[in-house]
């Protein structure tokens, strides 16, 4: 009885799993075959790389990829520095108005930048920053999630370590760098992976604030590439889609365990 | 060092607070302010509630609100239930569970825009995959995204697919944190599988459910990327959602004042929903 239950469960689980991975498998199939096999599945269908060649020539994928990488890494770097500073101050320095500031920061968890695109666009435009990397990053540089996670982690660091470092003559910045940062490494990794996948996939704000190849990331490029007006056929779109997800997918497959664990630990805190 | 505390804290928090003020707090206030000036009447600088009056007269808005309501009411519970099921399966030591977890989780890391392109092909009327498969069984198929009857449902289906794996991760983490002796005790008492699920697993997962719920509800309002690829809110606004409508008003119709009023409405809805979720649900949860 128990055995039958387990077999049924396994079959159901795998059925759902196949359903979930199917769009990706399908894109692989379509991208490597010519158009006539788009809905015909035959084992002897000849494999072709033409779709990739066409897609690559139809859109500046390399440029988009570089833009996405620069934007994602820039945002991450600024976030890590700012969140460390703010997280430490909120965790370890007693001052008047600390909980008020913390509350103001946490507001961003609900009033996410996506909701404020209209007003933020006005701000960025008035600064003359439209269509720059900086404009894509600005609303995300201060991250309530990152500050929250690091604050929670820093609070678990024993106060004695800080005191000892202070007796050794360390300044506050040195204490942060030498005591707190090394001890919070798992949190940094977790937050980094979450941040990278968020900004690699982000679309709405970059769509609003970029308008040329100079700063346009992959997601916005893909939206233009896949638009019906541009008249590309399905295998080519599939190939383009695979090109656009390839880098992130490879990173994800290599760091699969860390990815899953990172997403878990950001949820538990 | 104590006397410098205030200065140090101030310096450490200054960049963060400046950025948040510039891109979260000020824009929120400015949105409220802007929503009281009309560009519709061309009388600039006149304080007027006309944008809010127009909210009530705007038939499209009521359509959009009803869409957003159903979108949330269906996709949020559906993704949560599927996520929980996935988590229980992955946690149950089935064969190939790490591959299974990978399959469930992969849609989460892929960009919405890219995968929407694949789904667009599934849904497309003549050559699309769904209709081809239905054709094998002698059915004519549907114009999934072109028919007002099916457009919103098609959008929802893709959303559930994208979201479930993400929420699974949180349930999985929580399941792994449940002490095994609780299950052993329940077995000794002779509790069946359903009783264990209902009396032990689900109650212990309640904090996770609240966390997932808050995220899912927020996502239901902020995730509109796939609309840009699949339907652009159409046909005839049948699949238009609130944030997409805000985008349209601001960047296609260039009516930033009305977009501001809509943004205020969205903020009110989110605050209201957060209030319900924390106010009502939190009282029913027993934290360990």
Interface residues (C-beta under 8 A of the other chain):
Chain A: X5 X6 X9 X10 X12 X13 X14 X16 X17 X18 X20 X21 X23 X24 X26 X27 X30 X38 X39 X82 X83 X85 X86 X88 X89 X90 X93 X94 X95 X96 X98 X101 X104 X105 X107 X108 X110 X111 X112 X113 X114 X115 X116 X117 X118 X119 X120 X121 X122 X123 X138 X139 X141 X142 X144 X147 X166 X172 X197 X200 X201 X203 X204 X207 X208 X218 X219 X220 X222 X223 X226 X234 X237 X238 X240 X241 X244 X245 X248 X249 X252 X253 X256 X259 X260 X263 X264 X265 X267 X268
Chain B: X1 X5 X6 X8 X9 X10 X12 X13 X15 X16 X17 X19 X20 X22 X23 X24 X25 X26 X27 X28 X30 X31 X34 X82 X85 X86 X89 X90 X92 X94 X95 X96 X99 X100 X101 X102 X103 X104 X105 X106 X107 X108 X109 X110 X111 X112 X113 X114 X115 X116 X117 X118 X119 X120 X121 X122 X127 X128 X129 X132 X161 X164 X165 X166 X169 X170 X172 X173 X174 X177 X193 X208 X211 X218 X221 X222 X224 X225 X228 X229 X243 X246 X247 X250 X251 X256 X259 X260 X263 X266 X267 X270 X271 X274
